[in-house]
Amino acid sequence: MIDLSRRQPFASGGNRHCYVHPAFADRCVKVMLPGRIEQLRRRAAWYKAWMSDARFDDNAREMEGYGQRVLREADAASPVWQHLPRWYGMVETSEGPGAVSELILDERGAPAMTLEAYLTTHGLDDAIRAALDSFADWLRHTGVLTKNLLPHNLVIRERDGSPSLYLIDGLGSAAFLPLVELFAGSRRRYIERRIQRMWARVQWEVSDRSLTWKQAEKLSRRR
C-alpha cells in the first residue's frame, strides 16, 4: 500500500486529488475525494441511480479509457503515446484506490502548466495554436477516443523547442452506444466533433466571456 497520509496533493480537481508518487517522481497518483462518489450519485439524474459506483468513479472511468482498443493494441513505440501519459494501473493507497499514470513535467521538473493557465497568461498565440493543430491531427491519425477536451485537462511540455499538449484527464468515449469503437466512420465523426468543441472552448477561454460556456457551446453546435 502507498501511504499518502502525510503528503499534500500538487493539484486537486472537482473529483480527485493528485499526488506525486512517493517512489517515482515522474508518476502521478490520483485518488477520489472522500465521499465524492456518494455526492455525485445523489446529484445524478434519477435514471442513473441504478448505476454502479464505477460510473461515478473517475479512476474507474480513466482505467476504462486506457482500455480502449487503440491503446490496448499499442506497443511502447506507438504514436498513441505522443500526447498521452503512460498508464501504470491501479494501486491501493491510504486514501483509497489510486490511479497511477505518468506525471508530465516541465523543463524544471515541476508538474506541467495546464493549457487553461497558458491561455490566461499568453492568450491564443501562434505557438499554442500550432500545438492545438498538432494535437487535433494526432487524434485523427491515431483514433484515440476522448471526452470533451477541456483546457484544464491538457498540459504543456516542450518538445524540440515548441509546446506540445498532453491529455491528462478525459480519456475514453462519451458516446452512449459503442459504435465509435466498432465502426471507423462513427469514430471519425465522433473525433471531429470533439475537435470542434475543443476549439470552441479555447475561443471561449480567451474571449470576454460575455456568454457562459454553456451558451457559447450551444452556439458552436449550430455552426
DRENPA-220495 format. One record per atom (N, C-alpha, C): y, z, x; residue number from 1; residue in one letter. Coordinates in nm, 2 decimals. Layout:
N
   north      up    east  seq  type
       Y       Z       X  NUM     A
...
This chain:
223
   north      up    east  seq  type
   -0.12    0.00    0.08    1     M
    0.00    0.00    0.00    1     M
    0.13    0.00    0.09    1     M
    0.23   -0.07    0.04    2     I
    0.36   -0.08    0.11    2     I
    0.45    0.03    0.06    2     I
    0.50    0.12    0.14    3     D
    0.59    0.22    0.10    3     D
    0.73    0.17    0.10    3     D
    0.79    0.16   -0.01    4     L
    0.94    0.12   -0.02    4     L
    1.03    0.23   -0.07    4     L
    0.97    0.35   -0.08    5     S
    1.04    0.46   -0.15    5     S
    1.17    0.50   -0.08    5     S
    1.17    0.48    0.05    6     R
    1.29    0.52    0.13    6     R
    1.37    0.40    0.18    6     R
    1.35    0.29    0.12    7     R
    1.42    0.17    0.16    7     R
    1.51    0.12    0.04    7     R
    1.62    0.06    0.08    8     Q
    1.72    0.01   -0.01    8     Q
    1.70   -0.14   -0.03    8     Q
    1.70   -0.19   -0.15    9     P
    1.69   -0.34   -0.17    9     P
    1.81   -0.41   -0.11    9     P
    1.79   -0.52   -0.05   10     F
    1.90   -0.60    0.01   10     F
    1.97   -0.68   -0.10   10     F
    1.90   -0.70   -0.22   11     A
    1.96   -0.77   -0.33   11     A
    1.88   -0.72   -0.46   11     A
    1.95   -0.73   -0.57   12     S
    1.89   -0.70   -0.70   12     S
    1.94   -0.80   -0.80   12     S
    1.84   -0.85   -0.88   13     G
    1.88   -0.94   -0.99   13     G
    1.87   -0.86   -1.12   13     G
    1.87   -0.94   -1.23   14     G
    1.86   -0.88   -1.36   14     G
    1.72   -0.81   -1.39   14     G
    1.62   -0.86   -1.32   15     N
    1.48   -0.81   -1.34   15     N
    1.41   -0.75   -1.22   15     N
    1.46   -0.78   -1.10   16     R
    1.38   -0.74   -0.98   16     R
    1.47   -0.69   -0.87   16     R
    1.42   -0.59   -0.79   17     H
    1.47   -0.56   -0.66   17     H
    1.41   -0.64   -0.56   17     H
    1.48   -0.67   -0.45   18     C
    1.43   -0.75   -0.34   18     C
    1.44   -0.67   -0.21   18     C
    1.33   -0.65   -0.14   19     Y
    1.33   -0.57   -0.02   19     Y
    1.29   -0.65    0.10   19     Y
    1.33   -0.62    0.22   20     V
    1.28   -0.67    0.34   20     V
    1.14   -0.61    0.36   20     V
    1.04   -0.69    0.39   21     H
    0.90   -0.63    0.41   21     H
    0.91   -0.54    0.53   21     H
    0.85   -0.42    0.52   22     P
    0.86   -0.32    0.63   22     P
    0.79   -0.37    0.76   22     P
    0.69   -0.46    0.74   23     A
    0.61   -0.50    0.86   23     A
    0.65   -0.64    0.91   23     A
    0.72   -0.72    0.83   24     F
    0.76   -0.86    0.86   24     F
    0.90   -0.88    0.82   24     F
    0.99   -0.89    0.92   25     A
    1.13   -0.91    0.89   25     A
    1.17   -1.04    0.83   25     A
    1.08   -1.14    0.83   26     D
    1.10   -1.27    0.77   26     D
    1.03   -1.28    0.63   26     D
    0.99   -1.17    0.57   27     R
    0.93   -1.18    0.44   27     R
    1.01   -1.09    0.34   27     R
    1.00   -1.12    0.22   28     C
    1.07   -1.05    0.11   28     C
    0.96   -1.00    0.02   28     C
    0.99   -0.88   -0.03   29     V
    0.90   -0.82   -0.13   29     V
    0.98   -0.79   -0.26   29     V
    0.94   -0.85   -0.37   30     K
    1.02   -0.84   -0.50   30     K
    0.93   -0.76   -0.59   30     K
    1.00   -0.66   -0.65   31     V
    0.94   -0.57   -0.75   31     V
    1.02   -0.56   -0.88   31     V
    0.95   -0.55   -0.99   32     M
    1.03   -0.54   -1.12   32     M
    1.10   -0.41   -1.12   32     M
    1.22   -0.41   -1.19   33     L
    1.29   -0.29   -1.21   33     L
    1.21   -0.20   -1.30   33     L
    1.22   -0.07   -1.28   34     P
    1.14    0.03   -1.36   34     P
    1.17    0.01   -1.51   34     P
    1.07    0.00   -1.59   35     G
    1.09   -0.01   -1.74   35     G
    1.14   -0.15   -1.78   35     G
    1.16   -0.24   -1.69   36     R
    1.22   -0.37   -1.73   36     R
    1.13   -0.45   -1.83   36     R
    1.00   -0.45   -1.80   37     I
    0.91   -0.53   -1.89   37     I
    0.92   -0.49   -2.03   37     I
    0.92   -0.35   -2.05   38     E
    0.93   -0.30   -2.19   38     E
    1.07   -0.34   -2.25   38     E
    1.17   -0.33   -2.17   39     Q
    1.31   -0.37   -2.22   39     Q
    1.31   -0.51   -2.27   39     Q
    1.25   -0.60   -2.19   40     L
    1.25   -0.74   -2.22   40     L
    1.17   -0.77   -2.35   40     L
    1.06   -0.70   -2.36   41     R
    0.97   -0.72   -2.48   41     R
    1.05   -0.67   -2.60   41     R
    1.12   -0.56   -2.60   42     R
    1.20   -0.51   -2.71   42     R
    1.31   -0.61   -2.75   42     R
    1.37   -0.68   -2.65   43     R
    1.48   -0.77   -2.68   43     R
    1.43   -0.91   -2.72   43     R
    1.30   -0.94   -2.70   44     A
    1.25   -1.08   -2.73   44     A
    1.24   -1.10   -2.88   44     A
    1.24   -1.24   -2.91   45     A
    1.22   -1.28   -3.05   45     A
    1.09   -1.22   -3.10   45     A
    1.08   -1.21   -3.23   46     W
    0.97   -1.14   -3.30   46     W
    0.84   -1.21   -3.27   46     W
    0.84   -1.35   -3.26   47     Y
    0.72   -1.42   -3.23   47     Y
    0.67   -1.41   -3.09   47     Y
    0.74   -1.35   -3.00   48     K
    0.69   -1.32   -2.87   48     K
    0.63   -1.18   -2.85   48     K
    0.64   -1.10   -2.96   49     A
    0.59   -0.96   -2.94   49     A
    0.44   -0.95   -2.91   49     A
    0.37   -1.05   -2.95   50     W
    0.22   -1.05   -2.92   50     W
    0.18   -1.09   -2.78   50     W
    0.28   -1.15   -2.70   51     M
    0.25   -1.20   -2.57   51     M
    0.22   -1.08   -2.47   51     M
    0.14   -1.12   -2.37   52     S
    0.10   -1.02   -2.27   52     S
    0.22   -0.98   -2.18   52     S
    0.21   -0.87   -2.11   53     D
    0.31   -0.83   -2.02   53     D
    0.35   -0.93   -1.92   53     D
    0.25   -1.02   -1.88   54     A
    0.27   -1.12   -1.78   54     A
    0.38   -1.22   -1.82   54     A
    0.40   -1.24   -1.95   55     R
    0.51   -1.33   -1.99   55     R
    0.65   -1.27   -1.97   55     R
    0.66   -1.14   -1.95   56     F
    0.79   -1.08   -1.93   56     F
    0.80   -1.03   -1.78   56     F
    0.70   -1.06   -1.70   57     D
    0.70   -1.01   -1.56   57     D
    0.73   -1.13   -1.47   57     D
    0.85   -1.12   -1.40   58     D
    0.89   -1.22   -1.31   58     D
    0.80   -1.25   -1.20   58     D
    0.73   -1.14   -1.15   59     N
    0.64   -1.16   -1.04   59     N
    0.52   -1.24   -1.09   59     N
    0.47   -1.21   -1.21   60     A
    0.35   -1.29   -1.26   60     A
    0.39   -1.44   -1.28   60     A
    0.52   -1.46   -1.33   61     R
    0.56   -1.59   -1.35   61     R
    0.59   -1.67   -1.22   61     R
    0.63   -1.59   -1.12   62     E
    0.65   -1.66   -0.99   62     E
    0.52   -1.70   -0.93   62     E
    0.42   -1.61   -0.94   63     M
    0.28   -1.64   -0.89   63     M
    0.23   -1.77   -0.96   63     M
    0.26   -1.78   -1.09   64     E
    0.21   -1.89   -1.17   64     E
    0.29   -2.02   -1.12   64     E
    0.42   -2.00   -1.09   65     G
    0.49   -2.12   -1.04   65     G
    0.44   -2.17   -0.91   65     G
    0.40   -2.08   -0.82   66     Y
    0.34   -2.12   -0.69   66     Y
    0.20   -2.18   -0.71   66     Y
    0.14   -2.16   -0.83   67     G
    0.01   -2.21   -0.86   67     G
    0.01   -2.35   -0.91   67     G
    0.12   -2.41   -0.93   68     Q
    0.13   -2.54   -0.99   68     Q
    0.06   -2.64   -0.89   68     Q
    0.01   -2.75   -0.95   69     R
   -0.08   -2.84   -0.88   69     R
   -0.02   -2.89   -0.74   69     R
    0.10   -2.93   -0.74   70     V
    0.16   -2.99   -0.62   70     V
    0.16   -2.89   -0.51   70     V
    0.17   -2.77   -0.54   71     L
    0.18   -2.66   -0.44   71     L
    0.04   -2.62   -0.40   71     L
   -0.05   -2.61   -0.50   72     R
   -0.19   -2.57   -0.47   72     R
   -0.25   -2.67   -0.37   72     R
   -0.22   -2.80   -0.38   73     E
   -0.28   -2.90   -0.30   73     E
   -0.21   -2.93   -0.17   73     E
   -0.10   -2.86   -0.15   74     A
   -0.02   -2.89   -0.03   74     A
   -0.07   -2.82    0.09   74     A
   -0.07   -2.89    0.21   75     D
   -0.10   -2.82    0.33   75     D
    0.02   -2.76    0.40   75     D
    0.01   -2.70    0.51   76     A
    0.12   -2.63    0.58   76     A
    0.23   -2.73    0.62   76     A
    0.20   -2.85    0.64   77     A
    0.30   -2.95    0.69   77     A
    0.36   -3.03    0.57   77     A
    0.32   -3.00    0.45   78     S
    0.37   -3.08    0.34   78     S
    0.52   -3.07    0.32   78     S
    0.58   -3.18    0.27   79     P
    0.72   -3.18    0.24   79     P
    0.76   -3.08    0.13   79     P
    0.66   -3.04    0.05   80     V
    0.70   -2.94   -0.06   80     V
    0.76   -2.82    0.00   80     V
    0.74   -2.78    0.12   81     W
    0.80   -2.66    0.18   81     W
    0.93   -2.68    0.24   81     W
    0.99   -2.80    0.23   82     Q
    1.12   -2.82    0.29   82     Q
    1.23   -2.74    0.22   82     Q
    1.21   -2.71    0.09   83     H
    1.31   -2.64    0.02   83     H
    1.26   -2.52   -0.06   83     H
    1.14   -2.47   -0.02   84     L
    1.08   -2.36   -0.08   84     L
    1.04   -2.25    0.02   84     L
    1.05   -2.12   -0.01   85     P
    1.00   -2.02    0.08   85     P
    0.84   -2.03    0.07   85     P
    0.78   -1.99    0.18   86     R
    0.63   -1.98    0.17   86     R
    0.59   -1.86    0.09   86     R
    0.47   -1.87    0.03   87     W
    0.42   -1.77   -0.06   87     W
    0.31   -1.69    0.01   87     W
    0.31   -1.56    0.00   88     Y
    0.21   -1.48    0.07   88     Y
    0.13   -1.39   -0.03   88     Y
    0.16   -1.41   -0.16   89     G
    0.07   -1.34   -0.26   89     G
    0.13   -1.21   -0.31   89     G
    0.05   -1.13   -0.38   90     M
    0.09   -1.01   -0.44   90     M
    0.03   -0.89   -0.36   90     M
    0.11   -0.78   -0.36   91     V
    0.07   -0.66   -0.29   91     V
    0.10   -0.54   -0.38   91     V
    0.03   -0.43   -0.35   92     E
    0.07   -0.30   -0.41   92     E
    0.18   -0.23   -0.33   92     E
    0.28   -0.18   -0.40   93     T
    0.38   -0.10   -0.33   93     T
    0.40    0.03   -0.40   93     T
    0.48    0.12   -0.34   94     S
    0.51    0.24   -0.40   94     S
    0.60    0.23   -0.53   94     S
    0.66    0.11   -0.54   95     E
    0.75    0.08   -0.66   95     E
    0.68   -0.01   -0.76   95     E
    0.55   -0.03   -0.75   96     G
    0.48   -0.12   -0.84   96     G
    0.44   -0.25   -0.77   96     G
    0.37   -0.34   -0.84   97     P
    0.33   -0.46   -0.78   97     P
    0.44   -0.54   -0.72   97     P
    0.42   -0.60   -0.60   98     G
    0.52   -0.67   -0.53   98     G
    0.48   -0.82   -0.50   98     G
    0.57   -0.91   -0.52   99     A
    0.55   -1.05   -0.48   99     A
    0.61   -1.07   -0.35   99     A
    0.53   -1.12   -0.25  100     V
    0.57   -1.14   -0.12  100     V
    0.59   -1.29   -0.09  100     V
    0.71   -1.32   -0.04  101     S
    0.74   -1.46    0.00  101     S
    0.82   -1.46    0.12  101     S
    0.84   -1.58    0.18  102     E
    0.93   -1.60    0.30  102     E
    1.07   -1.55    0.26  102     E
    1.13   -1.48    0.35  103     L
    1.27   -1.44    0.34  103     L
    1.36   -1.55    0.41  103     L
    1.44   -1.62    0.34  104     I
    1.52   -1.72    0.40  104     I
    1.64   -1.65    0.47  104     I
    1.65   -1.67    0.60  105     L
    1.76   -1.60    0.68  105     L
    1.86   -1.70    0.73  105     L
    1.98   -1.65    0.75  106     D
    2.08   -1.74    0.81  106     D
    2.07   -1.73    0.96  106     D
    2.17   -1.80    1.03  107     E
    2.16   -1.81    1.18  107     E
    2.17   -1.67    1.25  107     E
    2.22   -1.57    1.18  108     R
    2.24   -1.44    1.23  108     R
    2.12   -1.35    1.21  108     R
    2.03   -1.40    1.13  109     G
    1.91   -1.32    1.09  109     G
    1.93   -1.24    0.97  109     G
    2.04   -1.26    0.89  110     A
    2.06   -1.19    0.77  110     A
    2.01   -1.27    0.65  110     A
    1.99   -1.21    0.53  111     P
    1.95   -1.29    0.42  111     P
    2.05   -1.40    0.39  111     P
    2.00   -1.52    0.36  112     A
    2.09   -1.64    0.35  112     A
    2.19   -1.62    0.23  112     A
    2.30   -1.68    0.24  113     M
    2.40   -1.68    0.13  113     M
    2.35   -1.77    0.01  113     M
    2.38   -1.72   -0.11  114     T
    2.35   -1.80   -0.22  114     T
    2.45   -1.91   -0.24  114     T
    2.40   -2.01   -0.31  115     L
    2.49   -2.12   -0.35  115     L
    2.61   -2.07   -0.43  115     L
    2.58   -1.98   -0.52  116     E
    2.69   -1.92   -0.60  116     E
    2.80   -1.86   -0.51  116     E
    2.76   -1.79   -0.41  117     A
    2.86   -1.73   -0.32  117     A
    2.94   -1.84   -0.25  117     A
    2.86   -1.94   -0.20  118     Y
    2.92   -2.05   -0.13  118     Y
    3.03   -2.12   -0.21  118     Y
    2.99   -2.15   -0.34  119     L
    3.08   -2.23   -0.42  119     L
    3.21   -2.14   -0.45  119     L
    3.19   -2.01   -0.46  120     T
    3.31   -1.93   -0.48  120     T
    3.40   -1.93   -0.37  120     T
    3.35   -1.94   -0.25  121     T
    3.43   -1.94   -0.12  121     T
    3.48   -2.07   -0.08  121     T
    3.40   -2.17   -0.09  122     H
    3.43   -2.31   -0.04  122     H
    3.44   -2.41   -0.14  122     H
    3.40   -2.39   -0.26  123     G
    3.41   -2.49   -0.36  123     G
    3.30   -2.60   -0.34  123     G
    3.30   -2.70   -0.42  124     L
    3.20   -2.81   -0.41  124     L
    3.25   -2.91   -0.30  124     L
    3.23   -2.87   -0.17  125     D
    3.28   -2.96   -0.06  125     D
    3.17   -3.07   -0.03  125     D
    3.21   -3.16    0.06  126     D
    3.12   -3.27    0.09  126     D
    2.98   -3.22    0.14  126     D
    2.99   -3.12    0.23  127     A
    2.86   -3.07    0.29  127     A
    2.76   -3.02    0.18  127     A
    2.81   -2.94    0.09  128     I
    2.72   -2.88   -0.01  128     I
    2.69   -2.99   -0.12  128     I
    2.77   -3.08   -0.14  129     R
    2.74   -3.19   -0.23  129     R
    2.62   -3.27   -0.18  129     R
    2.63   -3.30   -0.04  130     A
    2.52   -3.37    0.02  130     A
    2.39   -3.29    0.02  130     A
    2.40   -3.15    0.03  131     A
    2.28   -3.07    0.03  131     A
    2.22   -3.07   -0.11  131     A
    2.30   -3.07   -0.22  132     L
    2.25   -3.08   -0.35  132     L
    2.19   -3.22   -0.38  132     L
    2.24   -3.32   -0.33  133     D
    2.18   -3.46   -0.34  133     D
    2.04   -3.46   -0.28  133     D
    2.04   -3.40   -0.16  134     S
    1.91   -3.40   -0.08  134     S
    1.81   -3.31   -0.16  134     S
    1.85   -3.20   -0.21  135     F
    1.76   -3.12   -0.29  135     F
    1.71   -3.19   -0.41  135     F
    1.79   -3.26   -0.48  136     A
    1.75   -3.34   -0.60  136     A
    1.65   -3.45   -0.56  136     A
    1.68   -3.52   -0.45  137     D
    1.58   -3.62   -0.41  137     D
    1.45   -3.56   -0.37  137     D
    1.45   -3.44   -0.32  138     W
    1.32   -3.37   -0.28  138     W
    1.24   -3.34   -0.41  138     W
    1.31   -3.29   -0.51  139     L
    1.24   -3.27   -0.64  139     L
    1.18   -3.39   -0.69  139     L
    1.25   -3.50   -0.69  140     R
    1.20   -3.63   -0.74  140     R
    1.08   -3.68   -0.66  140     R
    1.09   -3.66   -0.53  141     H
    0.98   -3.71   -0.44  141     H
    0.86   -3.63   -0.45  141     H
    0.87   -3.50   -0.45  142     T
    0.75   -3.41   -0.45  142     T
    0.70   -3.38   -0.59  142     T
    0.78   -3.38   -0.69  143     G
    0.73   -3.35   -0.82  143     G
    0.72   -3.20   -0.84  143     G
    0.78   -3.12   -0.76  144     V
    0.78   -2.97   -0.78  144     V
    0.85   -2.94   -0.91  144     V
    0.79   -2.85   -0.99  145     L
    0.85   -2.82   -1.12  145     L
    0.92   -2.68   -1.11  145     L
    1.04   -2.69   -1.17  146     T
    1.13   -2.57   -1.17  146     T
    1.18   -2.54   -1.31  146     T
    1.23   -2.42   -1.33  147     K
    1.30   -2.39   -1.45  147     K
    1.45   -2.43   -1.42  147     K
    1.54   -2.37   -1.50  148     N
    1.68   -2.41   -1.47  148     N
    1.72   -2.37   -1.33  148     N
    1.79   -2.46   -1.27  149     L
    1.83   -2.44   -1.13  149     L
    1.97   -2.38   -1.12  149     L
    1.97   -2.25   -1.11  150     L
    2.09   -2.17   -1.11  150     L
    2.14   -2.14   -0.97  150     L
    2.27   -2.14   -0.95  151     P
    2.33   -2.12   -0.81  151     P
    2.29   -1.99   -0.75  151     P
    2.27   -1.88   -0.83  152     H
    2.23   -1.76   -0.76  152     H
    2.08   -1.76   -0.72  152     H
    2.01   -1.86   -0.76  153     N
    1.87   -1.87   -0.72  153     N
    1.84   -1.97   -0.61  153     N
    1.95   -2.03   -0.56  154     L
    1.94   -2.12   -0.45  154     L
    2.02   -2.06   -0.33  154     L
    1.96   -2.06   -0.21  155     V
    2.03   -2.01   -0.09  155     V
    2.04   -2.12    0.01  155     V
    2.12   -2.09    0.11  156     I
    2.16   -2.19    0.21  156     I
    2.12   -2.16    0.35  156     I
    2.04   -2.25    0.41  157     R
    2.01   -2.23    0.55  157     R
    2.05   -2.36    0.62  157     R
    2.11   -2.34    0.74  158     E
    2.15   -2.45    0.82  158     E
    2.03   -2.53    0.88  158     E
    2.03   -2.66    0.87  159     R
    1.92   -2.74    0.92  159     R
    1.98   -2.86    0.99  159     R
    1.96   -2.87    1.12  160     D
    2.02   -2.98    1.20  160     D
    2.18   -2.98    1.18  160     D
    2.24   -2.87    1.18  161     G
    2.38   -2.86    1.17  161     G
    2.44   -2.88    1.03  161     G
    2.36   -2.90    0.93  162     S
    2.40   -2.92    0.79  162     S
    2.34   -2.82    0.70  162     S
    2.40   -2.78    0.59  163     P
    2.34   -2.69    0.49  163     P
    2.22   -2.75    0.42  163     P
    2.12   -2.67    0.40  164     S
    2.00   -2.71    0.32  164     S
    1.97   -2.60    0.22  164     S
    1.93   -2.64    0.10  165     L
    1.91   -2.55   -0.01  165     L
    1.76   -2.51   -0.02  165     L
    1.74   -2.38   -0.05  166     Y
    1.61   -2.33   -0.08  166     Y
    1.61   -2.26   -0.21  166     Y
    1.50   -2.29   -0.29  167     L
    1.49   -2.23   -0.42  167     L
    1.41   -2.10   -0.41  167     L
    1.48   -1.98   -0.43  168     I
    1.41   -1.85   -0.41  168     I
    1.37   -1.79   -0.54  168     I
    1.40   -1.85   -0.66  169     D
    1.36   -1.80   -0.79  169     D
    1.37   -1.91   -0.89  169     D
    1.28   -1.90   -0.99  170     G
    1.29   -2.01   -1.10  170     G
    1.19   -2.12   -1.08  170     G
    1.09   -2.09   -1.00  171     L
    0.98   -2.19   -0.98  171     L
    0.89   -2.20   -1.10  171     L
    0.84   -2.32   -1.13  172     G
    0.75   -2.33   -1.24  172     G
    0.81   -2.41   -1.36  172     G
    0.73   -2.43   -1.46  173     S
    0.77   -2.51   -1.57  173     S
    0.82   -2.43   -1.69  173     S
    0.93   -2.47   -1.75  174     A
    0.99   -2.41   -1.87  174     A
    0.93   -2.48   -2.00  174     A
    0.86   -2.58   -1.98  175     A
    0.81   -2.66   -2.10  175     A
    0.70   -2.58   -2.17  175     A
    0.70   -2.58   -2.30  176     F
    0.60   -2.51   -2.38  176     F
    0.46   -2.57   -2.37  176     F
    0.46   -2.70   -2.37  177     L
    0.33   -2.77   -2.35  177     L
    0.31   -2.82   -2.21  177     L
    0.19   -2.83   -2.16  178     P
    0.16   -2.86   -2.02  178     P
    0.17   -3.01   -1.99  178     P
    0.24   -3.09   -2.07  179     L
    0.25   -3.23   -2.05  179     L
    0.30   -3.27   -1.91  179     L
    0.40   -3.19   -1.86  180     V
    0.46   -3.22   -1.73  180     V
    0.36   -3.21   -1.62  180     V
    0.26   -3.12   -1.63  181     E
    0.16   -3.11   -1.53  181     E
    0.06   -3.23   -1.54  181     E
    0.04   -3.28   -1.66  182     L
   -0.06   -3.38   -1.68  182     L
   -0.02   -3.53   -1.67  182     L
    0.11   -3.55   -1.70  183     F
    0.15   -3.69   -1.71  183     F
    0.27   -3.72   -1.62  183     F
    0.26   -3.82   -1.54  184     A
    0.37   -3.85   -1.44  184     A
    0.50   -3.88   -1.51  184     A
    0.50   -3.95   -1.62  185     G
    0.62   -3.99   -1.69  185     G
    0.69   -3.86   -1.75  185     G
    0.61   -3.77   -1.80  186     S
    0.67   -3.65   -1.86  186     S
    0.73   -3.57   -1.74  186     S
    0.66   -3.56   -1.63  187     R
    0.71   -3.49   -1.51  187     R
    0.84   -3.55   -1.47  187     R
    0.86   -3.68   -1.45  188     R
    0.98   -3.74   -1.41  188     R
    1.10   -3.71   -1.50  188     R
    1.07   -3.72   -1.63  189     R
    1.18   -3.69   -1.73  189     R
    1.22   -3.54   -1.72  189     R
    1.12   -3.46   -1.71  190     Y
    1.15   -3.31   -1.70  190     Y
    1.23   -3.28   -1.58  190     Y
    1.20   -3.33   -1.47  191     I
    1.27   -3.31   -1.34  191     I
    1.41   -3.36   -1.35  191     I
    1.43   -3.48   -1.41  192     E
    1.57   -3.54   -1.42  192     E
    1.65   -3.45   -1.51  192     E
    1.60   -3.39   -1.61  193     R
    1.67   -3.30   -1.70  193     R
    1.72   -3.18   -1.62  193     R
    1.63   -3.13   -1.54  194     R
    1.66   -3.01   -1.46  194     R
    1.77   -3.04   -1.36  194     R
    1.77   -3.16   -1.30  195     I
    1.87   -3.20   -1.20  195     I
    2.00   -3.22   -1.27  195     I
    2.00   -3.28   -1.39  196     Q
    2.13   -3.30   -1.46  196     Q
    2.19   -3.16   -1.50  196     Q
    2.10   -3.07   -1.54  197     R
    2.15   -2.94   -1.58  197     R
    2.20   -2.86   -1.45  197     R
    2.14   -2.88   -1.34  198     M
    2.18   -2.82   -1.21  198     M
    2.33   -2.87   -1.18  198     M
    2.35   -3.00   -1.19  199     W
    2.49   -3.05   -1.16  199     W
    2.59   -3.00   -1.26  199     W
    2.55   -2.99   -1.39  200     A
    2.64   -2.93   -1.49  200     A
    2.68   -2.79   -1.46  200     A
    2.58   -2.71   -1.42  201     R
    2.60   -2.57   -1.38  201     R
    2.70   -2.56   -1.26  201     R
    2.67   -2.64   -1.16  202     V
    2.76   -2.64   -1.04  202     V
    2.90   -2.68   -1.08  202     V
    2.92   -2.78   -1.16  203     Q
    3.05   -2.82   -1.20  203     Q
    3.12   -2.71   -1.28  203     Q
    3.04   -2.64   -1.36  204     W
    3.10   -2.52   -1.43  204     W
    3.14   -2.41   -1.34  204     W
    3.06   -2.39   -1.24  205     E
    3.09   -2.28   -1.14  205     E
    3.22   -2.30   -1.07  205     E
    3.26   -2.42   -1.05  206     V
    3.38   -2.45   -0.97  206     V
    3.50   -2.49   -1.07  206     V
    3.47   -2.48   -1.20  207     S
    3.58   -2.51   -1.30  207     S
    3.66   -2.39   -1.33  207     S
    3.76   -2.40   -1.42  208     D
    3.84   -2.29   -1.46  208     D
    3.77   -2.20   -1.55  208     D
    3.65   -2.23   -1.59  209     R
    3.57   -2.16   -1.68  209     R
    3.64   -2.12   -1.82  209     R
    3.71   -2.22   -1.86  210     S
    3.78   -2.20   -2.00  210     S
    3.67   -2.20   -2.11  210     S
    3.55   -2.26   -2.07  211     L
    3.44   -2.26   -2.16  211     L
    3.33   -2.16   -2.11  211     L
    3.26   -2.10   -2.19  212     T
    3.14   -2.03   -2.14  212     T
    3.04   -2.13   -2.09  212     T
    2.94   -2.07   -2.01  213     W
    2.84   -2.16   -1.97  213     W
    2.76   -2.22   -2.08  213     W
    2.73   -2.14   -2.19  214     K
    2.65   -2.20   -2.30  214     K
    2.73   -2.31   -2.37  214     K
    2.86   -2.30   -2.38  215     Q
    2.94   -2.41   -2.44  215     Q
    2.94   -2.53   -2.35  215     Q
    2.95   -2.51   -2.22  216     A
    2.95   -2.62   -2.12  216     A
    2.82   -2.69   -2.12  216     A
    2.71   -2.61   -2.12  217     E
    2.57   -2.66   -2.12  217     E
    2.55   -2.75   -2.24  217     E
    2.60   -2.70   -2.36  218     K
    2.58   -2.78   -2.48  218     K
    2.65   -2.92   -2.47  218     K
    2.77   -2.92   -2.42  219     L
    2.84   -3.04   -2.40  219     L
    2.77   -3.14   -2.30  219     L
    2.71   -3.08   -2.19  220     S
    2.65   -3.16   -2.10  220     S
    2.52   -3.23   -2.15  220     S
    2.46   -3.17   -2.25  221     R
    2.34   -3.23   -2.31  221     R
    2.38   -3.35   -2.40  221     R
    2.50   -3.36   -2.45  222     R
    2.54   -3.47   -2.53  222     R
    2.58   -3.59   -2.46  222     R
    2.60   -3.58   -2.32  223     R
    2.64   -3.69   -2.24  223     R
    2.53   -3.79   -2.21  223     R
